[in-house]
Structure formats: structure tokens, C-alpha cells
Amino acid sequence: MKLFKSSLILLVILSAVSIPLLNGCSKIKAIKEVSDMVKGDRLYFCERYVTKEIGEDTKFKRGKVTVMMKLKNAIGESSVDINITDLSTGKVADTFPFTVQPGWDYIHFDDVEFKDTGKYKVSCLKKNGDVIATGEVEII
């Protein structure tokens, strides 16, 4: 973790020094490359997905939510679980199995149901239990 933080700090410092020396499209491209390196995998939430995310947020009413996942690389799996953990108790509230294509790097998991209010950690897991990506959501 220290190595990651040190690398990230170095990347930000180098970017701050070199980006002002660029101009126009070169500057935009350099900023995009730096932000892509820092972003990594992302798991987030929206009301639904219909060719694009609709109603992206971190708070939703009880019911069904779409879980979105953007990965730097293809998922490399054919089936995964969306695991919901209640943050107040640390206990698994529910698990939803999904079939995916190994080449996908942008995935929507529809109809993930939250029955109770609270704050939850949502993780996409490989079948062996390894975490692919994690995000947090609040159900109000």
C-alpha cells in the first residue's frame, strides 16, 4: 500500500510539472492519460441502464438498482457474484449470481434488489471469492 501511495504521489508531482509545459490537444491527452492511470476499476450505481447510465447516484430508495462496473482490463470470467454486505453489521445481506463474457470491461448488472434501508458495500466477486471491484451505496 505504501508503494502504491508513493507511486501515486510521484505520478501527481510529475504530472504537475510536465503538463503545464504542454499546450492544446497535447495537454488534454496528457491529463486524460494520467487520470486513466489513477482511476483503475470502478463499481458504481444507477437507476437503470438503457444504452447509457440513467440516474447515477450513491443514494437510492429501497428496491431494484443497476450496478455498473468499468474495468481497466477485460473481466476474464464467465460468471461472477454481486455480493451485498451491510456496513453496520459486516454481514452479507444478499448475493446475486450473473453470467458475463470474459472479454467485457464495461458491465451492467440489472435488478440488484435492496430490501432494507442502510449503507452497503457492494462487491463484484469471482467464483473463487476474489474481489474484482467494490463500491458503496446508501438505501434510504
N, CA and C atoms as a LAMMPS dump frame, in Angstrom:
ITEM: TIMESTEP
0
ITEM: NUMBER OF ATOMS
420
ITEM: BOX BOUNDS ff ff ff
-5.0000000000000000e+02 5.0000000000000000e+02
-5.0000000000000000e+02 5.0000000000000000e+02
-5.0000000000000000e+02 5.0000000000000000e+02
ITEM: ATOMS id mol type element x y z
1 1 1 N 0.825 -1.187 0
2 1 2 C 0 0 0
3 1 3 C 0.868 1.25 0
4 2 1 N 1.99 1.216 0.769
5 2 2 C 2.887 2.369 0.792
6 2 3 C 3.477 2.61 -0.585
7 3 1 N 3.828 1.518 -1.287
8 3 2 C 4.393 1.645 -2.623
9 3 3 C 3.388 2.284 -3.571
10 4 1 N 2.112 1.884 -3.45
11 4 2 C 1.062 2.467 -4.306
12 4 3 C 0.922 3.952 -4.032
13 5 1 N 0.87 4.329 -2.736
14 5 2 C 0.732 5.743 -2.379
15 5 3 C 1.93 6.552 -2.868
16 6 1 N 3.128 6.004 -2.702
17 6 2 C 4.337 6.693 -3.158
18 6 3 C 4.327 6.869 -4.669
19 7 1 N 3.91 5.818 -5.379
20 7 2 C 3.838 5.888 -6.84
21 7 3 C 2.812 6.91 -7.292
22 8 1 N 1.687 6.949 -6.601
23 8 2 C 0.631 7.902 -6.932
24 8 3 C 1.099 9.328 -6.699
25 9 1 N 1.771 9.576 -5.582
26 9 2 C 2.29 10.915 -5.285
27 9 3 C 3.31 11.325 -6.337
28 10 1 N 4.208 10.429 -6.699
29 10 2 C 5.205 10.715 -7.727
30 10 3 C 4.534 11.021 -9.058
31 11 1 N 3.509 10.255 -9.412
32 11 2 C 2.779 10.473 -10.652
33 11 3 C 2.128 11.853 -10.67
34 12 1 N 1.526 12.253 -9.569
35 12 2 C 0.883 13.566 -9.481
36 12 3 C 1.916 14.68 -9.59
37 13 1 N 3.056 14.533 -8.913
38 13 2 C 4.107 15.555 -8.963
39 13 3 C 4.658 15.686 -10.374
40 14 1 N 4.959 14.562 -11.009
41 14 2 C 5.479 14.602 -12.377
42 14 3 C 4.462 15.214 -13.339
43 15 1 N 3.193 14.906 -13.131
44 15 2 C 2.139 15.459 -13.977
45 15 3 C 2.032 16.963 -13.787
46 16 1 N 2.112 17.409 -12.545
47 16 2 C 2.002 18.836 -12.251
48 16 3 C 3.151 19.617 -12.877
49 17 1 N 4.327 18.985 -12.949
50 17 2 C 5.491 19.65 -13.528
51 17 3 C 5.438 19.63 -15.052
52 18 1 N 5.054 18.491 -15.648
53 18 2 C 5.144 18.351 -17.101
54 18 3 C 3.921 18.866 -17.856
55 19 1 N 2.726 18.755 -17.308
56 19 2 C 1.516 19.154 -18.028
57 19 3 C 1.501 20.645 -18.366
58 20 1 N 1.945 21.551 -17.454
59 20 2 C 1.949 22.97 -17.832
60 20 3 C 2.854 23.285 -19.025
61 21 1 N 3.835 22.426 -19.301
62 21 2 C 4.732 22.653 -20.43
63 21 3 C 4.08 22.318 -21.77
64 22 1 N 2.986 21.566 -21.735
65 22 2 C 2.272 21.173 -22.947
66 22 3 C 1.222 22.222 -23.289
67 23 1 N 0.72 22.14 -24.541
68 23 2 C -0.36 23.056 -24.897
69 23 3 C -1.409 22.338 -25.736
70 24 1 N -2.609 22.924 -25.807
71 24 2 C -3.684 22.432 -26.662
72 24 3 C -4.021 20.97 -26.454
73 25 1 N -4.119 20.243 -27.578
74 25 2 C -4.52 18.824 -27.559
75 25 3 C -3.533 17.958 -26.787
76 26 1 N -2.257 18.298 -26.829
77 26 2 C -1.259 17.519 -26.096
78 26 3 C -1.528 17.575 -24.596
79 27 1 N -1.945 18.744 -24.112
80 27 2 C -2.24 18.902 -22.687
81 27 3 C -3.46 18.062 -22.307
82 28 1 N -4.491 18.104 -23.121
83 28 2 C -5.709 17.337 -22.851
84 28 3 C -5.401 15.848 -22.845
85 29 1 N -4.636 15.386 -23.82
86 29 2 C -4.28 13.97 -23.903
87 29 3 C -3.466 13.543 -22.682
88 30 1 N -2.526 14.371 -22.252
89 30 2 C -1.693 14.039 -21.1
90 30 3 C -2.536 13.96 -19.822
91 31 1 N -3.455 14.888 -19.656
92 31 2 C -4.324 14.87 -18.479
93 31 3 C -5.19 13.618 -18.482
94 32 1 N -5.737 13.247 -19.643
95 32 2 C -6.574 12.049 -19.745
96 32 3 C -5.765 10.788 -19.41
97 33 1 N -4.539 10.708 -19.901
98 33 2 C -3.707 9.537 -19.624
99 33 3 C -3.408 9.404 -18.133
100 34 1 N -3.119 10.519 -17.476
101 34 2 C -2.841 10.487 -16.042
102 34 3 C -4.084 10.076 -15.272
103 35 1 N -5.239 10.646 -15.612
104 35 2 C -6.46 10.309 -14.88
105 35 3 C -6.857 8.852 -15.112
106 36 1 N -6.626 8.316 -16.31
107 36 2 C -6.928 6.902 -16.578
108 36 3 C -6.043 5.977 -15.749
109 37 1 N -4.78 6.359 -15.546
110 37 2 C -3.866 5.533 -14.752
111 37 3 C -4.284 5.516 -13.29
112 38 1 N -4.808 6.62 -12.796
113 38 2 C -5.175 6.724 -11.393
114 38 3 C -6.527 6.065 -11.119
115 39 1 N -7.448 6.128 -12.062
116 39 2 C -8.819 5.648 -11.864
117 39 3 C -8.898 4.18 -11.487
118 40 1 N -8.366 3.297 -12.287
119 40 2 C -8.482 1.87 -12.024
120 40 3 C -9.893 1.371 -12.267
121 41 1 N -10.233 0.262 -11.63
122 41 2 C -11.556 -0.332 -11.785
123 41 3 C -12.576 0.438 -10.948
124 42 1 N -13.817 0.502 -11.451
125 42 2 C -14.856 1.288 -10.776
126 42 3 C -16.168 0.524 -10.741
127 43 1 N -16.778 0.422 -9.56
128 43 2 C -18.109 -0.145 -9.399
129 43 3 C -18.988 0.974 -8.855
130 44 1 N -20.099 1.246 -9.524
131 44 2 C -20.974 2.354 -9.148
132 44 3 C -22.415 1.99 -9.464
133 45 1 N -23.348 2.916 -9.246
134 45 2 C -24.769 2.582 -9.252
135 45 3 C -25.59 3.583 -10.057
136 46 1 N -26.686 3.078 -10.641
137 46 2 C -27.634 3.95 -11.329
138 46 3 C -29.031 3.331 -11.232
139 47 1 N -30.043 4.142 -11.596
140 47 2 C -31.422 3.651 -11.552
141 47 3 C -31.633 2.53 -12.562
142 48 1 N -31.106 2.743 -13.767
143 48 2 C -31.201 1.715 -14.817
144 48 3 C -30.2 2.032 -15.925
145 49 1 N -30.004 1.055 -16.801
146 49 2 C -29.09 1.218 -17.937
147 49 3 C -29.858 0.919 -19.211
148 50 1 N -29.91 1.925 -20.099
149 50 2 C -30.53 1.764 -21.422
150 50 3 C -29.61 2.502 -22.401
151 51 1 N -28.614 1.828 -22.919
152 51 2 C -27.536 2.348 -23.774
153 51 3 C -26.644 3.368 -23.061
154 52 1 N -27.041 3.828 -21.893
155 52 2 C -26.213 4.683 -21.039
156 52 3 C -26.789 4.622 -19.623
157 53 1 N -25.986 5.099 -18.652
158 53 2 C -26.451 5.117 -17.269
159 53 3 C -27.529 6.183 -17.099
160 54 1 N -28.614 5.838 -16.439
161 54 2 C -29.683 6.786 -16.136
162 54 3 C -29.8 6.875 -14.623
163 55 1 N -29.656 8.078 -14.101
164 55 2 C -29.805 8.304 -12.67
165 55 3 C -28.655 7.787 -11.831
166 56 1 N -27.413 8.05 -12.258
167 56 2 C -26.263 7.619 -11.464
168 56 3 C -26.265 8.37 -10.128
169 57 1 N -26.025 7.62 -9.036
170 57 2 C -26.045 8.228 -7.706
171 57 3 C -25.416 7.265 -6.706
172 58 1 N -25.339 7.705 -5.448
173 58 2 C -24.873 6.836 -4.364
174 58 3 C -25.982 6.584 -3.349
175 59 1 N -27.155 7.216 -3.553
176 59 2 C -28.309 7.023 -2.668
177 59 3 C -29.541 6.672 -3.497
178 60 1 N -30.271 5.65 -3.035
179 60 2 C -31.464 5.187 -3.738
180 60 3 C -32.515 4.772 -2.714
181 61 1 N -33.767 4.76 -3.153
182 61 2 C -34.849 4.216 -2.332
183 61 3 C -34.782 2.696 -2.396
184 62 1 N -35.428 2.037 -1.419
185 62 2 C -35.464 0.576 -1.436
186 62 3 C -36.015 0.082 -2.763
187 63 1 N -35.519 -1.057 -3.206
188 63 2 C -35.963 -1.638 -4.463
189 63 3 C -34.784 -2.054 -5.32
190 64 1 N -35.012 -2.081 -6.622
191 64 2 C -34.001 -2.572 -7.556
192 64 3 C -33.126 -1.434 -8.083
193 65 1 N -31.832 -1.708 -8.147
194 65 2 C -30.816 -0.773 -8.602
195 65 3 C -29.966 -1.497 -9.636
196 66 1 N -29.401 -0.749 -10.574
197 66 2 C -28.451 -1.319 -11.527
198 66 3 C -27.039 -1.044 -11.035
199 67 1 N -26.246 -2.084 -10.941
200 67 2 C -24.843 -1.961 -10.549
201 67 3 C -24.012 -1.913 -11.829
202 68 1 N -23.186 -0.885 -11.949
203 68 2 C -22.335 -0.694 -13.125
204 68 3 C -20.886 -0.995 -12.752
205 69 1 N -20.136 -1.503 -13.734
206 69 2 C -18.723 -1.751 -13.494
207 69 3 C -17.913 -1.418 -14.74
208 70 1 N -16.918 -0.54 -14.563
209 70 2 C -15.955 -0.219 -15.618
210 70 3 C -14.602 -0.725 -15.154
211 71 1 N -13.963 -1.525 -16.009
212 71 2 C -12.672 -2.126 -15.679
213 71 3 C -11.591 -1.621 -16.608
214 72 1 N -10.364 -1.573 -16.108
215 72 2 C -9.233 -1.202 -16.961
216 72 3 C -8.956 -2.285 -17.996
217 73 1 N -9.205 -3.536 -17.611
218 73 2 C -8.962 -4.678 -18.495
219 73 3 C -10.212 -5.553 -18.523
220 74 1 N -10.27 -6.453 -19.474
221 74 2 C -11.407 -7.372 -19.581
222 74 3 C -11.549 -8.184 -18.296
223 75 1 N -12.785 -8.544 -17.965
224 75 2 C -13.081 -9.222 -16.706
225 75 3 C -12.45 -10.616 -16.617
226 76 1 N -12.346 -11.321 -17.737
227 76 2 C -11.681 -12.624 -17.751
228 76 3 C -12.436 -13.727 -17.032
229 77 1 N -13.71 -13.552 -16.8
230 77 2 C -14.548 -14.529 -16.104
231 77 3 C -15.821 -14.739 -16.904
232 78 1 N -16.483 -15.883 -16.7
233 78 2 C -17.768 -16.12 -17.372
234 78 3 C -18.944 -16.039 -16.406
235 79 1 N -18.657 -16.088 -15.108
236 79 2 C -19.72 -15.883 -14.122
237 79 3 C -19.129 -15.221 -12.88
238 80 1 N -19.919 -14.322 -12.291
239 80 2 C -19.5 -13.58 -11.107
240 80 3 C -20.681 -13.469 -10.15
241 81 1 N -20.397 -13.041 -8.935
242 81 2 C -21.437 -12.762 -7.956
243 81 3 C -21.378 -11.29 -7.573
244 82 1 N -22.552 -10.67 -7.441
245 82 2 C -22.649 -9.349 -6.84
246 82 3 C -23.028 -9.601 -5.388
247 83 1 N -22.117 -9.24 -4.498
248 83 2 C -22.253 -9.513 -3.077
249 83 3 C -22.572 -8.21 -2.345
250 84 1 N -23.62 -8.225 -1.528
251 84 2 C -24.048 -7.04 -0.784
252 84 3 C -23.783 -7.282 0.697
253 85 1 N -22.974 -6.406 1.298
254 85 2 C -22.637 -6.52 2.711
255 85 3 C -23.159 -5.291 3.45
256 86 1 N -23.892 -5.515 4.539
257 86 2 C -24.394 -4.435 5.381
258 86 3 C -23.204 -3.857 6.144
259 87 1 N -22.929 -2.562 5.949
260 87 2 C -21.766 -1.951 6.597
261 87 3 C -21.921 -1.84 8.111
262 88 1 N -23.156 -1.776 8.612
263 88 2 C -23.341 -1.632 10.061
264 88 3 C -23.074 -2.937 10.807
265 89 1 N -23.304 -4.068 10.163
266 89 2 C -23.11 -5.362 10.83
267 89 3 C -21.93 -6.154 10.272
268 90 1 N -21.521 -5.831 9.051
269 90 2 C -20.453 -6.599 8.406
270 90 3 C -20.934 -7.922 7.839
271 91 1 N -22.251 -8.16 7.907
272 91 2 C -22.807 -9.427 7.434
273 91 3 C -23.293 -9.307 5.997
274 92 1 N -23.179 -10.407 5.26
275 92 2 C -23.665 -10.45 3.885
276 92 3 C -25.188 -10.385 3.915
277 93 1 N -25.751 -9.407 3.188
278 93 2 C -27.199 -9.241 3.128
279 93 3 C -27.807 -10.05 1.987
280 94 1 N -27.069 -10.165 0.877
281 94 2 C -27.579 -10.906 -0.278
282 94 3 C -26.45 -11.108 -1.282
283 95 1 N -26.632 -12.076 -2.161
284 95 2 C -25.684 -12.35 -3.24
285 95 3 C -26.481 -12.676 -4.492
286 96 1 N -26.086 -12.044 -5.61
287 96 2 C -26.76 -12.25 -6.888
288 96 3 C -25.764 -12.804 -7.905
289 97 1 N -26.013 -13.995 -8.468
290 97 2 C -25.118 -14.538 -9.499
291 97 3 C -25.435 -13.922 -10.871
292 98 1 N -24.396 -13.681 -11.661
293 98 2 C -24.563 -13.148 -13.015
294 98 3 C -23.625 -13.861 -13.983
295 99 1 N -24.092 -14.023 -15.207
296 99 2 C -23.265 -14.549 -16.293
297 99 3 C -22.726 -13.364 -17.085
298 100 1 N -21.43 -13.383 -17.389
299 100 2 C -20.776 -12.315 -18.146
300 100 3 C -19.896 -12.933 -19.232
301 101 1 N -19.401 -12.108 -20.112
302 101 2 C -18.458 -12.562 -21.139
303 101 3 C -17.035 -12.199 -20.699
304 102 1 N -16.078 -13.115 -20.826
305 102 2 C -14.707 -12.842 -20.375
306 102 3 C -14.079 -11.586 -20.996
307 103 1 N -14.491 -11.201 -22.198
308 103 2 C -13.911 -10.042 -22.876
309 103 3 C -14.505 -8.699 -22.479
310 104 1 N -15.538 -8.706 -21.654
311 104 2 C -16.201 -7.457 -21.279
312 104 3 C -15.365 -6.66 -20.275
313 105 1 N -15.361 -5.332 -20.455
314 105 2 C -14.726 -4.447 -19.479
315 105 3 C -15.686 -3.344 -19.009
316 106 1 N -16.917 -3.372 -19.521
317 106 2 C -17.967 -2.42 -19.141
318 106 3 C -19.253 -3.228 -19.001
319 107 1 N -19.761 -3.343 -17.763
320 107 2 C -20.837 -4.301 -17.492
321 107 3 C -21.919 -3.649 -16.645
322 108 1 N -23.186 -3.969 -16.957
323 108 2 C -24.28 -3.548 -16.079
324 108 3 C -24.982 -4.787 -15.535
325 109 1 N -25.216 -4.767 -14.226
326 109 2 C -25.901 -5.843 -13.527
327 109 3 C -27.264 -5.293 -13.123
328 110 1 N -28.3 -5.711 -13.837
329 110 2 C -29.645 -5.173 -13.619
330 110 3 C -30.352 -5.853 -12.451
331 111 1 N -31.295 -5.114 -11.883
332 111 2 C -32.232 -5.651 -10.881
333 111 3 C -31.575 -6.225 -9.629
334 112 1 N -30.567 -5.526 -9.123
335 112 2 C -29.982 -5.906 -7.841
336 112 3 C -30.871 -5.274 -6.773
337 113 1 N -31.52 -6.121 -5.974
338 113 2 C -32.546 -5.624 -5.057
339 113 3 C -32.017 -5.363 -3.651
340 114 1 N -32.37 -4.178 -3.142
341 114 2 C -32.074 -3.786 -1.769
342 114 3 C -33.402 -3.717 -1.033
343 115 1 N -33.587 -4.623 -0.072
344 115 2 C -34.869 -4.74 0.629
345 115 3 C -34.971 -3.823 1.836
346 116 1 N -33.82 -3.48 2.428
347 116 2 C -33.815 -2.684 3.654
348 116 3 C -32.965 -1.425 3.49
349 117 1 N -33.306 -0.395 4.292
350 117 2 C -32.513 0.825 4.28
351 117 3 C -31.177 0.565 4.975
352 118 1 N -30.19 1.385 4.669
353 118 2 C -28.878 1.263 5.297
354 118 3 C -27.771 1.569 4.316
355 119 1 N -26.542 1.425 4.792
356 119 2 C -25.364 1.618 3.95
357 119 3 C -24.766 0.252 3.661
358 120 1 N -24.419 0.056 2.392
359 120 2 C -23.949 -1.255 1.947
360 120 3 C -22.66 -1.151 1.144
361 121 1 N -21.825 -2.163 1.311
362 121 2 C -20.67 -2.354 0.434
363 121 3 C -21.106 -3.382 -0.597
364 122 1 N -20.938 -3.048 -1.867
365 122 2 C -21.307 -3.955 -2.95
366 122 3 C -20.022 -4.346 -3.671
367 123 1 N -19.817 -5.649 -3.814
368 123 2 C -18.603 -6.15 -4.451
369 123 3 C -18.953 -7.094 -5.583
370 124 1 N -18.172 -7.017 -6.64
371 124 2 C -18.254 -7.999 -7.714
372 124 3 C -17.15 -9.005 -7.437
373 125 1 N -17.56 -10.279 -7.271
374 125 2 C -16.625 -11.328 -6.887
375 125 3 C -16.479 -12.387 -7.973
376 126 1 N -15.257 -12.856 -8.14
377 126 2 C -15.039 -14.044 -8.949
378 126 3 C -15.624 -15.217 -8.174
379 127 1 N -15.848 -16.345 -8.835
380 127 2 C -16.416 -17.516 -8.166
381 127 3 C -15.503 -18.061 -7.068
382 128 1 N -14.197 -17.754 -7.146
383 128 2 C -13.277 -18.203 -6.096
384 128 3 C -13.253 -17.238 -4.907
385 129 1 N -14.051 -16.163 -4.976
386 129 2 C -14.15 -15.209 -3.875
387 129 3 C -13.29 -13.974 -4.013
388 130 1 N -12.392 -13.936 -5.01
389 130 2 C -11.551 -12.752 -5.218
390 130 3 C -12.413 -11.558 -5.626
391 131 1 N -12.1 -10.395 -5.057
392 131 2 C -12.837 -9.17 -5.355
393 131 3 C -12.319 -8.554 -6.651
394 132 1 N -13.244 -8.243 -7.558
395 132 2 C -12.912 -7.572 -8.818
396 132 3 C -13.009 -6.051 -8.626
397 133 1 N -14.107 -5.597 -8.04
398 133 2 C -14.312 -4.179 -7.768
399 133 3 C -15.353 -4.027 -6.668
400 134 1 N -15.284 -2.908 -5.95
401 134 2 C -16.178 -2.643 -4.83
402 134 3 C -16.647 -1.195 -4.847
403 135 1 N -17.874 -0.978 -4.391
404 135 2 C -18.407 0.37 -4.232
405 135 3 C -19.361 0.397 -3.047
406 136 1 N -19.743 1.607 -2.626
407 136 2 C -20.687 1.74 -1.515
408 136 3 C -21.914 2.489 -1.951
409 137 1 N -23.057 2.102 -1.383
410 137 2 C -24.331 2.708 -1.717
411 137 3 C -25.153 2.846 -0.433
412 138 1 N -25.998 3.88 -0.405
413 138 2 C -26.907 4.056 0.721
414 138 3 C -28.335 3.904 0.225
415 139 1 N -29.1 3.106 0.952
416 139 2 C -30.505 2.891 0.625
417 139 3 C -31.333 3.644 1.663
418 140 1 N -32.191 4.545 1.177
419 140 2 C -32.968 5.408 2.082
420 140 3 C -34.444 5.062 2.062
